[in-house]
Amino acid sequence: MKRTKILSILFGVTLMTLAGALYLSDHIKAGQTVHENHLAVEDNQPAPDFALKDINGNTVHLSDYRGKVVVLNFWATWCPPCRKELPDFTELQKEYERKGLQFVGIALDDDGIAKIKPYVESVNLPFPTLLPDRSIVASYGEMNVIPVTYLIDRKGVVRAHYVGMRKREVVEDMVRPLLAEK
């Protein structure tokens, strides 16, 4: 009985591993790791402008924030690390807004506004949450892992980007020097 159970478990693990490998071979290009994204924007390049609708139907352009330091965050309601960092972003937005900091979120949920708007309202985000379209993916690149965050200086240049969640202190340390620039 024990041997049959062990063999069943090993067979199940083998099937899951094989299924995962087949999925990755279809979705990951040669030489790419699972966590690597195909981001189209490099540091020290102008951030691509966009015109996206926010959750209230207003059109927002990235260029609307020229002169401010922008933290552009790609996230989703189903993403635990994304949800975990939003309270830190809320605190930073409130603390540094007068110094020229502006967070902008782009929610990548497949269910769109029906899922995003109630969530944003329930956590009371103090910064714009935008709905993506194909142009944003073309401009910023394929994102296999989220969150993805871009730090954009007052002139509209991407100064840094990172994949994954960062603690409040780390983001704050990255933003302060950009706020000090004029």
C-alpha positions in Angstrom: 0.0 0.0 0.0 2.8 2.4 0.9 4.7 1.6 -2.2 1.6 2.3 -4.4 1.0 5.6 -2.7 4.6 6.7 -3.1 4.6 5.7 -6.8 1.3 7.7 -7.3 2.8 10.8 -5.7 6.0 10.5 -7.8 3.9 10.0 -10.9 1.8 13.1 -10.1 4.9 15.2 -9.4 6.5 14.0 -12.7 3.3 14.9 -14.7 3.2 18.3 -13.1 6.9 19.0 -13.8 6.4 17.8 -17.4 3.3 20.0 -17.8 5.2 23.0 -16.4 8.1 22.4 -18.7 5.8 22.1 -21.8 4.0 25.4 -20.8 7.3 27.2 -20.3 8.6 25.9 -23.6 5.6 27.4 -25.4 5.7 30.7 -23.5 9.4 31.4 -22.8 11.9 32.1 -25.5 15.3 30.3 -25.5 17.7 31.6 -22.9 15.0 33.5 -21.0 14.3 32.7 -17.4 10.8 32.5 -16.0 11.2 35.8 -14.1 12.6 37.7 -17.0 10.3 40.2 -18.7 10.6 41.6 -22.2 10.5 45.3 -21.2 10.8 47.7 -24.1 11.9 50.7 -22.1 15.5 50.9 -20.8 16.8 53.2 -18.1 17.9 56.7 -19.3 15.4 56.7 -22.2 12.3 58.8 -22.5 9.3 57.1 -21.0 6.7 56.4 -23.8 3.7 58.7 -23.4 0.3 57.2 -23.4 -3.4 58.2 -23.4 -5.3 55.8 -21.1 -8.7 55.9 -19.4 -8.8 56.0 -15.6 -11.4 54.1 -13.6 -13.7 57.1 -13.9 -13.5 57.4 -17.7 -11.1 60.3 -17.8 -8.2 60.3 -20.3 -4.8 60.5 -18.7 -1.5 61.1 -20.5 1.8 60.4 -18.9 2.9 63.8 -20.2 0.3 65.4 -17.9 2.7 64.8 -15.1 5.8 66.3 -16.7 7.7 68.3 -14.1 6.9 65.7 -11.4 8.6 62.5 -10.4 6.4 59.7 -11.5 6.3 56.2 -10.1 4.5 54.2 -12.9 3.4 50.8 -11.5 1.9 47.9 -13.4 -0.1 45.7 -11.1 -3.3 43.6 -10.8 -5.9 43.0 -8.1 -5.1 39.2 -8.1 -1.4 39.7 -7.5 -0.5 39.4 -3.8 2.8 41.3 -4.0 1.0 44.1 -5.9 -1.7 44.4 -3.2 1.0 44.3 -0.5 2.9 47.3 -1.9 -0.1 49.5 -2.6 -0.4 50.7 1.1 3.2 51.8 1.0 2.6 53.6 -2.3 -0.4 55.3 -0.7 1.8 56.5 2.2 4.6 57.7 -0.1 2.1 59.6 -2.3 0.7 61.4 0.6 4.0 62.2 2.2 5.9 63.4 -1.0 3.1 64.8 -3.1 3.9 68.4 -2.2 7.5 67.8 -3.3 6.4 66.7 -6.8 5.9 62.9 -6.5 3.1 61.3 -8.4 2.2 57.6 -8.4 0.3 56.3 -11.4 -1.0 52.7 -11.5 -1.9 50.6 -14.5 -4.1 47.7 -13.5 -3.6 44.7 -15.7 -6.7 42.6 -14.7 -8.3 40.7 -17.5 -11.8 41.5 -16.0 -11.1 45.2 -16.5 -13.0 47.9 -14.7 -15.6 45.6 -13.2 -12.9 44.1 -11.0 -10.5 47.1 -10.7 -12.8 49.9 -9.7 -14.4 48.2 -6.7 -10.9 47.2 -5.5 -9.4 50.6 -5.9 -12.3 52.2 -4.1 -12.2 49.7 -1.3 -8.5 50.4 -0.6 -8.9 54.2 -1.3 -5.9 54.7 -3.6 -5.0 58.4 -3.7 -3.5 58.2 -7.1 -4.8 57.5 -10.6 -5.5 53.9 -11.6 -5.5 53.5 -15.4 -6.9 50.7 -17.6 -4.4 49.3 -20.1 -4.8 48.9 -23.9 -2.6 47.2 -26.5 -0.5 50.4 -27.0 0.8 50.3 -23.4 2.0 46.7 -23.8 3.7 47.6 -27.1 5.3 50.7 -25.5 6.5 49.2 -22.2 6.9 45.6 -23.2 5.6 42.2 -22.4 5.3 41.6 -18.7 5.4 38.0 -17.6 5.8 38.9 -13.9 4.2 41.8 -12.0 4.5 44.2 -10.4 6.7 46.2 -12.7 7.6 49.7 -11.7 9.3 52.6 -13.5 10.8 55.6 -11.9 10.5 58.6 -14.2 12.2 61.9 -13.6 10.8 65.4 -13.9 11.9 65.5 -17.6 10.1 62.3 -18.5 13.1 60.0 -18.6 13.1 56.5 -17.1 15.8 56.6 -14.4 15.2 53.1 -13.0 12.8 50.2 -13.2 12.4 47.0 -11.3 10.4 43.8 -11.4 8.7 42.6 -8.2 7.7 44.2 -5.0 10.0 46.5 -3.0 9.7 47.6 0.6 8.6 51.2 1.3 12.1 52.2 2.4 13.7 51.0 -0.8 11.2 52.8 -3.0 11.6 56.0 -0.9 15.4 55.8 -1.1 15.1 55.5 -4.9 12.6 58.4 -5.2 14.3 61.0 -2.9 17.3 61.8 -5.2 14.9 62.3 -8.1 12.8 64.7 -6.0 15.9 66.6 -5.1 16.6 67.3 -8.8 15.2 70.4 -10.4 
